[in-house]
Amino acid sequence: MEPGGMRNVQHDKLAQSLVQLVFGNAGDGKTHYIKRQLKQCSSSCTISVNEAFAPLGAIKKLRRLPSDKPNCAVFFNFTLLSPAGKSFSLHNCIENLESEDKQTAEHTLYRRLIEVIGWFFFDLLILGYVEDRDTGLSFRLPGGLDWAIYVEVPSRDLTMTPDKMLEQFCGDIPTLGLLGTSHHVCREPFIIDEEVQLVCKYLKAHKEKRIDRLYKDGQLVKFSLGPIIAETECHKLLDEFMPPHIRTRKITQHLFIK
């Protein structure tokens, strides 16, 4: 059984919809993968799941999808992390509290919000019907259509493995853990072009403690003119010397190479 007790489940209310939990390390391309899948669908919508999440807003977006068309998709983009994940922030609500009280308040607010989100997915995916209590606005998951539901599992902590992130996520929202199938997105290796090759030559010189030897036999040492490094060794050098906070975003990876 996969992490979080996930398995394939055929359920009448799901109308053969695919619930896919896309997980991986930060910067590995989870969002990019999902957006590629959405391009293949006839219609789609994206729903952000963050501190401002409310069932009413999600229902309004779901209602815009054509209820009589197959091959639609819904992308739930989770950016909400637990307080322990250092990304959940409701300081506007608790800015006047002492530090310990702030931490307790953050956890309390987080658990309340997770409960709301959990019931939303239970109603949507188990009952096939979700309703906003205040306005009565509702959405029913169409039956007999091949819809896809993509959920991006948030990257909680650089010290956690993707499997551990997935396990904790499914523990927070059991409905997704029960009905979802997992898809692990791994970071695509760098294409070793001339720029990357040059960086790796300097990284190798640094590793071998040759970087400060600018002159040899009275001649200026040009590492750029050194022998070509094999791609496998280049990938190892990049993995070894690229800081974790650089790896999390494509733009910072590019700047590191530059």
ABEGO torsion letter per residue (X at the ends): XBBGGBBBBBBAAAGGBBBBBBBEBBGAGAAAAAAAAAAABABBBBBBBBAABBAAAAAAAAAABBAABBGBBBBBBBABBBAAAGABBAAAAAAABBAAAAAAAAAAAAAAAAAAAAAAAAAAAAAGBBBBAAAGBBBBBBBGBBBBBBBBBBBABAABBAAAAAAAAAAABAAAAAABBBBBBBBBBBBBBAAAAAAAAAAAAAAAGAAABABBGGBBBBAAABBBBBAAAAAAAAAAABBAAAAABAAAAAAAAX
